[in-house]
Amino acid sequence: MTGIFAKKALTADGWAENVRIVCADRQIAGIEADSRPDAGDIEAGIVIPGLGNAHSHAFQRVLAGYTEHRGPRDRDNFWSWRRRMYALAGRVDAAALRAIATQLYTEMVATGYTAVAEFHYLHSEPGQSEPSAAMFAALADAARDSGIRLTYVPVLYERGGFGQSGPTEAQRRFALTAEAFIDHYRTAKQSEHDMLRTGIGVHSLRAVTPASLAMVAETSAADGVPMHIHVAEQQKEVEDCLDALGARPVEWLLNNVDLNEQWCLVHATHIDDDELDGLAQSGAVVCLCPSTEANLGDGLFPLQAFLERGGRIAIGSDSNVRLDAVEELRLLEYGQRLRHRRRACLATTEGLGAPLWLRAVRRTAGAAPTANDTRAARGRKERS
């Protein structure tokens, strides 16, 4: 066994002094407060849990800074940004993806993330139509080289939007049949090890048929893996869903699938009170991506009301326009101040910073944290 001895550590019960973190087989085996260091322990000043990054598109890191100008018609929004993103996606091959993701994941580790869920739909190499093992391997190799724990989340992408039978030309590289997608997921799942897990998902309600969504959700339930989906990021998406399915996106999910603790709904920005109630009661996680949602002009999720209902949240860096776990939470809380025109909207009786961090890092019951899931914030040194 090895140990980390911290003068101060943020635990599930709050701050504690003189904490020894006992590690075995890459797992945290025990946490002892009011303790003393053992010979060979790593000594640290302040230690906090690492944050799990619940939503990332690695390749989009290359786009950061290249869309910050007005278009000729002064109508820049999510949809105009998406066209530029598609142009980038069409050029990224496996070698480029590995280079991008290695740098990205290394930066994640340096800024407080110890795990990442990669929401992946670049399934084929440029010019190909079949899923490529090289694209998955690029992400797995990047995670290994950077030292971050990876949850690989392949997602199904079938069509360009509600009512369309297939993808647009720009989306063709993302598209798979539901059967080919499940085969790809099964192949990736065979590669699991202690630093690599798999999830599964669909891109969005607009990008898949209800029948395919049901098949992917059944696979998630049968295998006990997380189920991820983009939902209600833009008001136009809500309006299109109402026209096509007769319900708002989150409303439709609540009425048509078994939303539970395995589900991760990314964004859910445009949501009404009934959806908020149902989502909180379902136990599903809402993954919020404050820097990307601000960058794209998505809007602000009604977080204070969701937390008051007992809702669960996670944090994602999404388009990776910025990488800083602390800043994501700061922006998240400041957004609520702007929404409600009050200060400290997400504070508890214990304060703001540590309780909000713990809320974001909290895992589902039974998930064992690893020895990588601590971050020495200051004063880390090895004993001589």
C-alpha positions in Angstrom: 0.0 0.0 0.0 1.0 3.6 -0.6 -0.3 6.7 1.0 -0.8 10.5 0.5 -0.6 12.6 3.7 -2.3 16.0 3.4 -2.3 18.7 6.0 -5.8 19.5 4.9 -8.2 17.5 2.6 -11.7 18.0 1.3 -13.6 14.8 2.1 -17.2 13.8 1.6 -17.9 15.2 5.0 -16.1 18.5 4.4 -12.7 19.8 5.3 -10.5 17.6 7.6 -7.0 18.1 9.0 -4.0 15.8 8.8 -5.6 13.3 6.5 -3.9 10.1 5.3 -5.3 8.7 2.1 -4.4 5.0 1.8 -4.1 3.6 -1.8 -4.0 0.0 -3.0 -4.3 -1.4 -6.6 -4.9 2.1 -7.9 -7.9 2.5 -5.6 -8.4 4.6 -2.5 -8.7 2.0 0.2 -9.2 4.3 3.1 -9.2 7.9 4.4 -7.9 8.6 7.9 -8.3 12.0 9.5 -6.3 13.3 12.4 -3.5 10.9 11.4 0.2 10.9 11.0 2.2 10.1 7.8 3.8 6.7 7.3 7.3 6.3 6.0 7.2 6.6 2.2 4.0 8.6 2.1 3.7 11.5 -0.4 3.2 14.7 1.6 0.9 17.4 0.3 -0.4 20.7 1.6 -4.1 20.8 0.5 -5.8 17.9 -1.3 -9.2 18.0 -3.0 -11.0 15.3 -5.0 -10.4 15.4 -8.8 -13.4 16.4 -10.9 -14.9 14.0 -13.4 -15.4 15.8 -16.8 -18.7 14.3 -17.9 -18.8 15.6 -21.4 -16.0 16.3 -23.9 -15.6 16.5 -27.7 -11.8 16.3 -27.9 -11.5 17.3 -31.6 -13.3 20.6 -31.0 -10.4 21.9 -29.0 -8.7 22.9 -32.3 -11.6 25.2 -33.0 -11.1 27.4 -29.9 -10.6 31.0 -30.9 -11.4 30.5 -34.6 -15.1 31.5 -34.5 -14.9 34.7 -32.5 -15.9 37.1 -35.2 -19.2 38.3 -36.7 -20.5 36.8 -39.9 -21.5 39.0 -42.8 -25.2 39.1 -41.8 -24.6 39.5 -38.1 -26.4 36.3 -37.2 -23.8 34.4 -35.4 -25.2 31.7 -33.1 -25.0 28.0 -32.3 -26.1 27.0 -35.8 -23.5 29.2 -37.6 -20.8 27.9 -35.2 -21.9 24.3 -36.0 -21.2 24.8 -39.8 -17.6 25.7 -38.9 -17.4 22.8 -36.6 -18.5 20.4 -39.3 -15.8 21.8 -41.6 -13.2 21.0 -39.0 -14.6 17.6 -38.2 -14.3 16.6 -41.9 -10.5 17.1 -41.7 -9.6 15.2 -38.5 -8.1 11.8 -39.0 -6.9 9.3 -36.4 -3.4 10.7 -36.2 -4.6 14.2 -35.7 -7.2 13.1 -33.2 -4.6 11.3 -31.1 -2.4 14.5 -31.1 -5.3 16.7 -30.2 -6.7 14.5 -27.5 -3.3 13.8 -25.9 -2.6 17.5 -25.5 -6.2 18.1 -24.4 -6.3 15.3 -21.8 -2.9 16.3 -20.4 -4.3 19.9 -19.9 -7.4 18.4 -18.2 -5.3 16.6 -15.7 -3.2 19.7 -15.0 -6.4 21.8 -14.4 -8.2 19.5 -12.0 -9.9 16.8 -14.0 -9.0 13.2 -13.3 -11.5 11.4 -15.5 -13.3 12.3 -18.8 -16.3 11.0 -20.7 -15.6 11.4 -24.4 -18.9 11.8 -26.3 -17.7 10.5 -29.6 -19.3 10.5 -33.0 -16.2 10.8 -35.4 -16.6 7.1 -36.1 -14.8 6.9 -39.4 -11.7 8.3 -41.0 -12.1 11.1 -43.6 -13.6 9.8 -46.8 -14.7 6.5 -45.2 -18.2 5.3 -44.3 -17.4 2.4 -41.9 -16.4 2.9 -38.3 -12.7 2.9 -37.8 -10.9 1.2 -34.9 -8.2 3.7 -35.4 -10.4 6.6 -34.2 -11.3 4.8 -31.0 -7.6 3.8 -30.5 -6.5 7.4 -30.9 -8.6 8.4 -27.9 -7.7 5.3 -25.8 -3.9 6.0 -26.5 -4.3 9.7 -25.7 -5.9 8.9 -22.3 -3.3 6.3 -21.5 -0.4 8.7 -22.3 -2.0 11.6 -20.4 -2.9 9.5 -17.3 -6.6 10.4 -17.3 -9.3 7.8 -16.8 -11.5 7.6 -19.9 -15.1 6.6 -20.3 -15.5 6.2 -24.0 -19.1 7.1 -25.0 -19.8 6.3 -28.7 -23.0 7.9 -29.8 -25.4 7.1 -32.6 -26.0 9.7 -35.3 -28.4 8.7 -38.0 -30.0 11.8 -39.6 -29.7 15.5 -40.1 -32.7 16.5 -38.1 -36.4 15.7 -37.2 -38.2 14.3 -40.3 -35.0 13.7 -42.3 -34.2 10.2 -43.5 -30.4 10.5 -43.4 -27.5 12.8 -42.6 -26.5 15.9 -44.5 -23.3 15.8 -46.5 -21.4 17.4 -43.7 -22.7 14.9 -41.2 -22.2 11.8 -43.4 -19.0 10.9 -41.6 -20.8 10.7 -38.2 -23.6 8.5 -39.5 -24.0 4.8 -38.8 -26.9 2.3 -38.9 -28.1 1.3 -35.5 -26.8 -2.2 -36.0 -23.3 -1.1 -37.1 -23.2 1.3 -34.1 -24.0 -1.5 -31.6 -21.3 -3.6 -33.2 -18.8 -0.8 -32.7 -19.9 -0.3 -29.1 -19.5 -4.1 -28.4 -16.0 -4.0 -30.0 -14.9 -1.0 -27.9 -16.3 -2.6 -24.7 -14.0 -5.6 -25.1 -11.1 -3.2 -24.6 -12.1 -2.1 -21.1 -9.5 -2.1 -18.3 -9.2 -0.2 -15.0 -8.5 3.1 -16.7 -10.9 2.6 -19.6 -14.6 2.1 -19.4 -17.4 2.4 -22.0 -20.7 4.2 -22.0 -23.2 4.5 -24.8 -25.5 7.2 -26.2 -27.3 9.0 -29.0 -26.4 12.4 -30.2 -29.8 13.9 -29.7 -33.5 13.3 -30.3 -33.2 15.1 -33.7 -30.3 12.9 -34.8 -31.9 9.5 -34.2 -35.3 7.8 -34.7 -37.3 6.8 -31.6 -36.9 3.2 -32.5 -33.1 3.5 -32.5 -33.1 5.5 -29.3 -35.1 2.6 -27.7 -32.6 0.1 -28.9 -29.6 2.0 -27.6 -31.4 2.6 -24.2 -32.1 -1.1 -23.9 -28.4 -1.8 -24.5 -27.5 0.7 -21.8 -29.9 -0.9 -19.3 -28.8 -4.5 -20.2 -25.1 -3.8 -19.8 -25.4 -1.4 -16.9 -23.5 1.4 -18.6 -24.2 5.2 -18.7 -26.5 6.5 -21.3 -25.7 10.0 -22.7 -27.7 12.4 -24.9 -27.6 16.0 -25.9 -31.0 17.6 -25.1 -32.8 21.0 -25.3 -29.6 23.0 -25.8 -31.2 25.5 -28.2 -34.7 26.9 -28.3 -35.0 26.0 -32.0 -34.4 22.4 -31.0 -37.3 22.6 -28.6 -39.6 24.1 -31.2 -38.6 21.5 -33.8 -39.2 18.7 -31.3 -42.7 20.1 -30.5 -43.5 20.1 -34.2 -42.1 16.6 -34.9 -43.0 14.7 -31.7 -45.7 16.8 -30.1 -43.7 17.3 -26.9 -40.7 19.2 -25.6 -37.4 17.2 -25.6 -37.2 16.5 -21.9 -40.9 16.0 -21.7 -40.8 13.4 -24.5 -38.0 11.5 -22.7 -39.9 11.5 -19.5 -42.9 10.0 -21.2 -41.2 7.5 -23.5 -38.1 6.1 -21.9 -37.1 4.9 -18.4 -35.1 7.9 -17.3 -33.0 6.8 -14.2 -29.7 7.2 -12.5 -27.8 5.7 -15.6 -28.9 8.6 -17.8 -26.9 11.7 -18.4 -28.8 14.6 -20.1 -26.3 17.1 -21.5 -27.4 20.8 -21.3 -31.2 20.5 -20.9 -31.0 24.3 -21.0 -34.5 25.1 -22.2 -36.7 23.3 -19.7 -40.0 24.2 -18.1 -41.2 23.5 -14.5 -42.9 20.2 -15.2 -39.8 18.9 -17.0 -37.7 20.2 -14.1 -39.8 18.3 -11.6 -39.8 15.1 -13.6 -36.1 15.2 -14.3 -35.2 15.7 -10.6 -37.5 12.8 -9.6 -36.0 10.5 -12.2 -32.5 10.6 -10.7 -30.9 11.3 -14.1 -27.9 13.5 -14.1 -27.9 16.9 -15.9 -24.5 17.6 -17.3 -23.8 21.3 -17.5 -21.0 22.8 -19.6 -20.9 26.5 -18.5 -18.0 27.7 -20.7 -19.4 26.1 -23.8 -23.0 27.1 -23.1 -21.8 30.7 -22.6 -19.5 30.6 -25.7 -22.3 29.4 -27.9 -25.0 31.6 -26.4 -27.1 28.7 -25.4 -28.7 30.2 -22.3 -28.8 29.4 -18.6 -30.1 26.2 -17.1 -32.4 26.9 -14.0 -29.9 25.3 -11.7 -31.0 26.8 -8.4 -34.6 25.4 -8.8 -33.2 22.1 -10.0 -31.0 21.7 -6.9 -33.8 22.7 -4.6 -35.8 19.8 -6.1 -32.9 17.4 -5.3 -31.6 17.2 -8.9 -28.1 15.8 -9.7 -25.5 17.6 -11.8 -22.2 16.9 -13.4 -19.8 19.2 -15.2 -18.4 18.9 -18.7 -15.9 20.9 -20.8 -17.9 20.1 -24.0 -16.2 22.0 -26.9 -13.1 22.6 -24.8 -13.1 26.3 -25.6 -11.6 26.6 -22.1 -10.1 24.1 -19.7 -10.3 24.9 -16.0 -12.4 22.9 -13.6 -12.5 25.7 -11.0 -13.5 28.3 -13.6 -16.3 26.0 -14.9 -17.9 26.0 -11.4 -17.3 29.7 -10.9 -19.0 30.5 -14.2 -21.8 28.1 -13.3 -22.5 30.0 -10.1 -22.0 33.4 -11.6 -24.6 32.6 -14.3 -27.2 31.9 -11.6 -26.3 35.3 -10.0 -27.0 36.9 -13.4 -30.2 34.9 -13.8 -31.6 35.8 -10.4 -29.8 39.1 -9.7 -28.6 37.8 -6.3 -25.3 36.7 -4.9 -24.2 33.2 -3.7 -27.2 31.5 -5.3 -25.7 28.0 -4.9 -24.2 28.4 -1.4 -25.2 26.2 1.5 -24.9 26.8 5.3 -21.3 25.5 4.9 -20.4 28.0 2.3 -20.1 28.0 -1.5 -16.8 26.7 -2.9 -16.2 23.4 -1.2 -19.9 22.3 -1.1 -20.3 23.1 -4.9 -17.1 21.2 -5.7 -18.3 18.2 -3.7 -21.7 18.3 -5.5 -19.9 18.2 -8.8 -17.6 15.3 -7.9 -20.0 13.2 -6.0 -20.3 9.7 -7.5 -23.2 7.2 -7.6 -23.2 4.7 -4.7 -20.7 1.9 -5.0 -18.3 3.6 -7.5 -14.7 3.2 -6.1 -12.5 6.2 -6.5 -9.0 5.7 -7.8 -5.7 6.9 -6.4 -5.6 9.3 -9.3 -8.8 11.0 -8.0 -7.0 13.4 -5.7 -5.4 16.6 -6.7 -2.7 18.2 -4.5 -3.7 21.8 -4.7 -0.6 23.2 -3.0 2.7 22.2 -1.4 3.0 18.7 -2.8 6.4 17.1 -2.2 7.8 13.7 -1.7 9.3 12.8 1.7 13.0 12.3 1.7 
